Amino acid sequence: MMRQNPLTRVPLILLLSGVASAAMFVPALHALAQEQHTVSRSFGYSGALGLVLTGLIALAMGGNARREASDLDNLRSLCLAFIGLPLFMAIPFYEGLRTTSFLNAYFEMVSSFTTTGATLFEKPGRLVDSLHLWRGMVGWMGGLLMWIAASAILAPLNLGGFEVTATAEPGQAGAVQGRFERAGSGRRVAQVTSALAPLYIGLTGMLWLFLAIGGDRPLVALIHAMSTMATSGISPIGGVERAGSGVGGEVVIFCFMMFGLSRLTFSSDTVTSARPGLHNDPEFRLGMLIVLGVPLLLFSRHWIAAVGADQIEDVPSALSALWGGMFSVLSFLSTTGFESAHWDAARHWSGLGTPGLILMGVALIGGGVATTAGGVKLLRVYALYLNGQREMERLVHPSSVGRAGARSRRMRRQGAFVAWIFFMLFAMSLALVTVVLAAFGVEFEQAIILAIASLSTTGPLTQIAGEMPIALNLMAPGAKLVVCAAMVLGRLETLAIIALVSPSLWRD
């Protein structure tokens, strides 16, 4: 009999706490090298204390752990991690900065850990490089956690977008059982981590190298690389448009942001594995249709008017406007939130007064299932599209039989119904967060932007979606807590929260 790894019996929340504690030594050493001893001590002491406490708790619980944690236990630990772990992560940030409240530090860590990327510190110079590094690392670890949790926790429970696929339908999951589903919950988490973590780290390292070669400072390149892979949009300089790598860096980031459109870019799907390739993945094709279609519509709007007035612009400015639209649309579709240096050119080219509305729309759609992206997810949108297409076919051929094609068979029979339920829950959450924020004194327009930004985990929307950037640091403490709760809800999704409180699932 194969010996069981004792780590599989340790609660997931303790493992995450230990990883966070060990990660604190990285900014501690960086601050020490920069001779910022106060910041270094805050991270070093917090990391050492965290390792000691988690180690003692793990030892105390290890002898009483007779079984592995179930999928619902891991889901509960995942929820507790996004709520409680930022409290611990905020301690060294608060002690190192010393010019803000602990609530602001907690807001910053929740925003980073949920890969939202909204920041209370609009001026990057207020934070030293070590604190920016910690923000980027927290966002990067949050992205890796969701990558792992999607395959190891959410997929077996048919959550996180997997509820619309054919594997979630009774009678079909057994025939297409994945390579990780036969293992217990704890062993599955370990297997998925060993498979995905090296890939995640390697891709981050490659992007870091490319950006550094392109002209970015090593620290800036590292944080931008981590933010791209985690789709957090965190930047130590206020955005990639201010980076030294220029358009070349944007091109590289553009290629790596495609990992947020489909899980097939780094793994195989249990149903479509018979037809491999991104060209057969509806999520990726729908995402690229949006990335190419929206900028072309904005581009053609000005081009047609210019041709009619015999005032065709020069080709370089036209290409820069087209690139600015493509990069920004992909960035917000993947819920990263980076803005291209040529986005202003795209805005002036299109002539739209409120282009932020377009970015909010693509952020609500979101990226692929089982990626670090947020939003409604492309697979759910595709399920609704298939249902609409099928209903139009039934108008012409009432006796026709559906689910004839391979792409239709990928979706469960009630996939569109489940996707519509999630969409309605998302809309209700959006309305509730907006109303509560308005009750705390936030203007209605800003409340809508904040609700969309938090529920779609696209924090940079708060700075560019409206006519004026939203001063997050001026919000009331209650409003900040509401935004924190909305960011956690947007990261875990409503169906996962319902699963945690459903008595029928706990009885199973």
N, C-alpha and C positions, 0 to 999 in steps of 0.2 A: 504493500500500500504506500502511495506517495505521501511523503510527509507534508503536512499543511503548513503554509507560511503563517507564523503567529501574527503578522501585521494585518492579515485579513480579518482578525477578530477585534482589532482596535477600532473604535468608532471613527468614522470619517472625519468628524469635526476635530478630533484630537490630532489626526494626521495632518490636517490642513493647518492647525495651530502650530504644530511643530515645523512645518515647511515655512510658514510666515515668520516664525521666530528665527530660523536659520537664515532666511533671506535678509533679515535686518542687518546682518554683519556686512553685507555688500555696501550699502550706503554709509555704514559706520567706518569702514576702511577707506572709502572714497573721501569722506569728510576729513578723516585723519590725514590723508595725503594732501588735502587742501588746507590743512592747519585750521580747520573749523572744529575746535575741540568740543565745544558745547553740543553741536549737532552729532559729532561722533560718539560722545558719551551717551546721549539720549538713545541712539539706536543700539549701541553696544550693550548698555544696561538692560534695555527692554528685550533685546534678543536673548540675552543670557537668562533673564528672569522667565521669559516665555518657555525656553527649552527646559528649564528646571521644573516648572509647574506642569507642563504637558507630560514630561517624563514621569514625574511622580504619579500623576493621575492615571497614565497608561499602565504603570506597574500595579497600581492599586486595583484597576479594573481588569487587568489581564488574567488574574487567577479566577475571576468570577465569570469570565466570558466563555460560555459553553457552546456557543454556536456563532456562525457568521451573521452579520447584520443582513436583514432582508432588504429588498429594493425600496420598500416604504421607509425603512429605517434610514437608508442612505438619502432618500429624498428629504426626510426630515432634517438630517444633518446638513444637507445642501442648503435648505432654507435657513437654518440657524447660522450657517457660515456666512451667508450674505447679510444677515441682520447683525449678528454678534461679533464676527471676526473683525469688521472695520472698527469696532470699539478698541480692540487691542492694537490694530494697525495705526490708529490715530494717536496713540500715546507718544511714540517717538516724534511723530510729525508735530504734535502740539508742543512738546518740550523743546524740540529743535527750533521751532519758529518763534515761540514766546511772544508773539504780537497779535494773537488771535484767540478766539474762544475755543473750548473743546468741541462745542457743537459744530463750529465751522470746520474743525479738523475732521470730525466724524463725517460730515457732509462730503468733504473732499475724498475721504477713503471709500465711502459708499459709492460715490460717483466713479471712482477709479476701479474699484473691485467689480462693479457691475458692467464695466466697459462703457459707461455712459460718457465720461469725459467732460462733464460740465464742471467748471472751476469757479470758485469764489475769488480767486486771485487773478484778475484780468491782466495785471501788469506782471509779465514773467520775471522782471528784475526783483520783485519782492521776495521771491524764493531763491535760495542758493541752489547750486547745481545738485547737491546731494539730495535735497528735498524733491527736486524735479525727477531725479533718478528713482526715488522711492515711489512717487506717483506713477511713473512709467512701469516699474516693476510690479506694483500692485495691480494695475490694469492688465499687464501681461499674464500674471498668475491667474487673474479672474478669467481671462480668455482661455487659458489652458484648462482650467477647471471646467468650464462649460463644454469645451471640446470633448473632454473625458466623460463628463456627466451625461452628455447627449447620447453617447453610445452605450455606456455602462449602466445608467440609471433610468433615463427618460425613455429610451427605446424599448426596454423590456416592459415598461409600464404603459407603452403606447401613448406617450405624451411628447410635447415639444415639436409637434408636426408629424410624428410618426403615426398619429391616430387616423390620418387620412389615407395611408398607404394600405396595400392589400395585405401586408403582414399583420396588420391590426385586426383583420377580419377573422372571425372564428372559422376554423377548418383549413386555413391557408398558411398559418404561421409554421406549422410543423414541417411542411414540405420545403420551406425556404429558411430553415433555422440558421442563424448566423453562427460564425465560429466562436463567438463569445457567449452566446446565450445558454449553452449547455452547462457552463460553470456556475458555481454559486455566486451570490452577489458580491461578496468580498473578493473572491478570486477573479471575477469578471472585471472589477475595478482595477485590480493589479495588472491583469492582462492587457486591458485597454490602455492603461497608463504606459506600460512598457512598449506598446506598439505605437502610440501617438506622440508621447512626450519627446522621444528623439527626433521625430519628424518636425515637430513644432519648434524645438530648439534649433535644429539644423536650418530650417527656413528662415528663422529670425536671424541667425548668424550670417546667412547668405545675403539677406537684405541689408544688414548692418555693413557688411563689407562693400557692397555695391554703392551704398550712400556715402560711405567714407571715401571711397575712390572718387566719387563724383564731386567731392569738395566740402561735404559737411564736417563739422567738428565731430570727433569720435563720440562724445556724449550725446550730441544732438542726433547723430545717425543712429545710435543705439536706441534712444527713446522713440524716435520715429519708426524704427524697425519693429520694436515691441508694440507700439500703438497700432501699426498697420496690421500685424498678425492678430492682435486682440480686438481690432476694430474699435479701439477706445478713443482715438483722435486726440490723445494727450501730446502736447508739444511744449518743450522748454523755452521756445522762442516765439510762441503765438501762432504757429502754423507752418506748414511746409512751404508756403509762398515766400517766407522769409529765410529759407534755408539756402546754403551756399551751393547746393547741387543743381539748382535751377530746374529747367525743363527735363534734363536727363534724370534727375532724381524723381520727378513726378512720373516719368514713364516707367521707371522701375517699380515705384510704389503702385502704380496703376496695374501692373501685371500681378503683383502680389495680393492686391485687393480682390482679385478674382477668386481667391480661396474662400471669400465670404459669400459667393454666389451659389456654390454647390458643394456638398460633401464628397461628390465623386472626384473632386480635384485632389483628394488625399486618401480616399477609402473607396470601397466598393459597396454598392447597394445590393441588398439581398434579392431583390426582384429583377433589377435591370442588369445583373451581372452576366446574364446570357447575351446582352447586347452592350458591351463595354464601349466607353468613349463618351466624351462630353457632348458630342453632337447628338447623342441619343438621350441626353438628360434634359427633361423639360424645364427644370429649374434654371439651368445655365442658359438655355436658349431664350427663355423668357427674360432673364436678367440682361442678357446682351441685347435683346430687342429694345428694352427700356434704355439701356446705356447708349445705344446708337440712335434710337428713334427720337427721344426727347431733345437731345442737342441738335439733331437735323431739323426738327420742327422749328426750334428757336432760330437756327441758322437760316432756314428758308424764309422765315417771316421777314427778316431784314433784306435778304437777297432779292426776293421778288419785288419788294418796294424799291430797292436800289435800281433794279433793271428797268422798272417802269419810269423812274425819274432820271434815267441815264446817269446815275451816280454810283457806279460799281466801284467798290473799294478795292484797294490793292490786295493781292493774294496773300501776303504774309499776315496782314491783320485779320483776314477772313479765316485763315488756318488757325491762328492763335485763339480766335473766338470759338471755333469749333472744338479745339482741344480743351479749352477751359470748360466748356459745357460737358464734354465727355468725362473728363476727370472728376469734376464736381458731382455729376449725376451718379457715377459709379461709387464715389466716396460716400455719398449719403444713402445710396441704395444698400450698400454694405453696412450702413450705420457707423462708418468710421468718422466722418465729419470733417475731413480735411478739405480745405478750399484751395483751388488752383490759383496760381499767380495770374492766370489769364481769365479768371472768372469775371472780373470787372469788364474785361473786353467782351465777353459773352453777354453780359447783362446789357451793355450799351448797344451791342450789335442787335440783340433781340428787341430792344426798346421797351421792355416790360418794366413797369414801375414796381411790381412786387414779385421778383423772381424767387423770393424765399418760400412762397406758397408751393412752387414746384418742388423745391428741396424737401419741404415737409411731406409732400405727397409720396415721393420716392422713399423717404425714410419710413413712412408708415407701412409701405409694402415690405420693406426689409429684404434680407438676404435669404440664404438657403437654410434648410433644415440641418441640424447637427453641425452648424458652424458657429463661429463666435458672433455672428450678426444677430441683430434684434428685429423688431417689427413683427408684422403679421406673418411673414415668411412667404416666399415665392411658391412653395408647393401648395399651400392653402389657396392662394390666388389661382394657381393652375387648376386645382380641383373645382373651384367655382366656375372657371372658364369652360372646363369639360362638361359640367352640368348644364351650363347655358347653351353650349353647342348641341348637347343631346336633346334638350327641350325643343330647340328649333328643328332638329331632325324629326322629332315626333310630330311636329305640326305638319310636316310634309308627308311623312310616312308613319302613321299612327301605330302600325303593327310591326314596326322594325324592331330588331333585337340589338340592344346596346352591348357595350364592353367587347366589341369585336376585335379591336386593334390591341397591339401590345401595350401602347401607352395608356389606353383606357383600362386594361386589366391591371395596370400598376396601382390604380386607385381602388379602394374598397367601395362596395356598392353604396354605402352611406357616407362616403368620404366628403362629398359636397355639403351634406347636411351637418356633419361634424365641423367642417370648416366654417360654415355659416354661423353655427353656434359660437365658435371661438370669436369670429368677427363681431358678433353682437356683444359678447362679453367684453371684448376689447373696446368697442364703442361705449358701452356703459361705464367701463373703468375710466375712459377718457372724459366722459361727461361728469362723472363723480369727482375726479381729481380737479377738473376745471372749476366746478362749483365750490369745492372746499377751499381751493386757493383764492378764489374771489372772496370768500367769506373772511379770509385772513388779510384782506386789503390789497390783493394783487389786482391790477387792472385786467379787464376781461380778455383783451387781446393777448397780453402777456401770459395770462393764466392758460390760455389755449396752447400757446407755444411751449410753455413749461410742461404741460401735460403730454403733449406729443413728444417732446424731447426726452422726457423721463421714461414714458412707457415704451418708446421705440429705442431706448438707450442710445440716443444721438444728441449728446450734450451740446456740441457746437451750434445746434439750431438756435440756442438762446442768444447767440451773438450775431447771427446773420439772417435769421428768418424774418425778423420784424424790421420796421423802419429804423429803430434804434436798438442797440444792444441792451439786454436786460441786466440790471445790476443785481446779481444774485446775493451779494453780501449785504444789501439793504433790505432784504426780505425779513419778515418777522420770524422769530424762532419756530413758531408753529408751522409756518409755510415751508420752512426748510425741512422740517420733519416729514411733512406731507410729500415733498418732492423725494425725500429719501425712500419713503415707503413705496412711492410710485416707481422709482428706479428698481427696487427689489422685485416688485410685481411685474414690471416689464421684462426683467431678466429671467425670472422663473416661469412666467406666463400664468394666466388665470386658471387654466385647467389643472396645472400642477398644484396650485393652492387648494383648489376644490378637492383634488385627490387626497391631500393631507387631512382634510376634515370630513371626508366621506366615510361614514360608518361601515358601509358595505365592503369597501376595499380593505379596511382594517380587519374585518372579520375573516376575509379571505387569507 
